């Protein structure tokens, strides 16, 4: 296993897929997950061992627990844990979002992050080393109409991360990271073709990957943004 060991959720699409490529090209080992069997298989073919990809829905705690139970004995505690998996709500006033839609978004964007933390971070704490990055958003620090559920989930990530940062031992860090505005499927869901004005995930990763690799204890609890 070369370089850093990086655990990454939502590795199969968008920002996660671009991060996977960027880390792998620099010689780091990516242990990733995604919900699509077909997408996971494609990643396995593109990035074989020592990289490792598994079908996991982070909203399912049992699935996350099984994933961690396979990963930790084989690879050890991650140097960098990135909670990237997330959903966007359909654009609508909050009162038109069904209970099921709201619950599903929160189950991935917030509860899923906690599931991953619960099952991976104790091994990092025991080692007293490692960085946890929870993907936030500009909509975790500001608001817009018709994205209230997504805003609620990312505001939660900001608070959760800052509180958790105070619980970690010296030598570790937990950071809420706003990736900036990127032309992803999620952004196109919100802005349509207007998303094309912004950088592609691949272009974004050229800046994001080195930034993520530089993060350390001195960044603990800071709300950071990829510039």
N, C-alpha and C positions, 0 to 999 in steps of 0.2 A: 504494500500500500504506500503510495507516494504522497509527499506533501501533507497538506491538512486533510483530515477526514471531515466531510461536510454532509450533514443530514438536511435534506431539502424536501419540503412538502410542495405539492403542486408542480412537480418537476417536468410534466409532460407537455405543457402548453405555455404560451405567452412568456412572461418574465422568467418563470421557472425553467422553461426549456432553454432560454437564452443563457441563464446562469449556469445550467448544466454544461452547456457547450463551453462557456468561458472558463469555468473552473477546470474542466477536463483538459482543455487545451494547455493550461498552465501546469498540468501535472498533479493536480489535486484529485482526491478520490471522492466521488459523489455517490451518496446513498440516498436515493430519492424514491418518492411515491407519487402515484396519481390514481385517478378513479377508473380510467379507461384501460382495459386489458390490451386493446390494440395499440394504444399509444405507448404503454409500458413495454410491450414487445418490441416496438420500433426503437425505443431507447436502448433496450438490452442489446439489440443488434448493432446499433451505432456506437455504443459505449460499453463494450464487454468488460469482464473482470479486469481490474479490481473494482470497477463501478458495479453498483447493484441497485436494481429497481424493482419495486413491488407494487401490486395493486392494493391500495388502501384508501378508504373513505375516512378522512380524519374525524368526521362526525360520529363514527362508530368506535367507541372506546375499546371494545373488544378487539377490533381489527388493529387499532394503534398499539394495544398492549402486545398482541402477537407479533407485530412488526418489530417492536422494540426488543422483545424476547429473542428474536432471531438476530437482530443487528448487533446488540451490545456485546454478547459473548464472542461474536465473530470479529468485530472491528474495534471494540472498545468504545469509550465515551467520545462523542464528537468534539472536535475542536471548534466547530461552528455549526450551530443549529439555526436554520432559517425557516420560519413559519410563513410560507408564501401562499398556500392554498386559500382561495376565497371565491365567493360568489357576488354578483351584482344583482340588485333587484330590478324588475322591469320598471320603467319610468311611470310613476303614478303618484298622486297624493297619498299620504300615509293611510288615510281611512279607506282607500280602495285596495290596499295590499291585504291579501287574505292572511288569516292566522297561520295557515300552513306555509305560505310563502315566507312570512316573517320568521317563523320558527326554523325553517330550513336554512335561511341565510345566517341566522345567528348561530345555528348548530355547527356550521362550517367556519364562519369568520371569527367567532369568539370561543365557543365551547370546544371546537376542534383544536384550536391553538392550545387551550388548557389541557386537553387530552395528551397532546404531543409533549408539552412541558412536563406533565405528571409522570410520563413513562420514560423520558430521556434525561431530564435535568438532574434527577437524583444521582445518576452515575457521574455527571459533570461536577456536581457539588462535592461528591466524595473525593474527586481528584483535585478539587479547588482550582479548576482551570477550564476556560471555554467561554464562548460568546454566544448569546441567544439573541437573534434578530427577529422581531415580529413585524411583518410588513403592515404598515399603517397606510395613510393616504393623505393627500391634501384635504380630502373630505373627512379626515380624522382630526382636523384642526380648523376647519371652516365648514360652511354648509351651503347647500343649493337646494332648490325645490325639487321634489319628485325623486330624491335619493335618500330620504330620511332613514330607511332601514340600513342602508350601507353606511351612512354617516354615523348612525348609532353604533354599529359594529366597530368602526374604526376609531371613534372616540373611546370606546371601551378598550381597544387594544392600546391606545396611548396610556390610559390610566392603569390598566393591568400591568403594562411593562414597567412603568415608573415605580409602581408599588413593589413589584417583584425585584427590581434593581436594589431596593433597600434591604431585601432579604438574603441576598447572595453573599457568600464569603469573599474576602479580599482576593483579587486575582481573576475575578469573573466579571461579566457585564451582561446586562439585558438592555436592549435598545429598540425603541419603536422607530422604524425607518419609513419615511415617505419616499417612494420611488420616483416621484415626479409624474408628469403627464406623458404617457407612452401610448403608442398606437397598437393597442391590444384588442382582442375580441371583446373584452369587457368594456373598454372605452367606446368601441364602436356600438355596443349595445346601448350606451348612453347618448353618444353624439353622432352616430352614423358616420358618413363619409368625412365629417369634420375632423375625425380622429386622425386622418391622414396628414394633418399639418404637423403632427408630432413625431418624435423619433421612433423608429422601429425597436422592438425588444433587443435585437442584435446590436444595434447602434448604442442603445442605452447600456447594455452589458459591458461595453468597452470601458465605461466609466464606473459602473456599479461593481463589477467584479474586483478591481483593485481596491476600491473603497472598502468593500466588505472584508477583504483579506487583511486590511490594515487595522480594523477595529480591535480594541483591546480594553483592559480594565479602566483606562482613563476616560472611556466613553460611556461608562455605566450610567444608565438613567437619563441620558441625553436624547431628546427628540431630534433626530438627524434627517437630512434630506439629500438624495442623490442629485448633485448639481450637474 
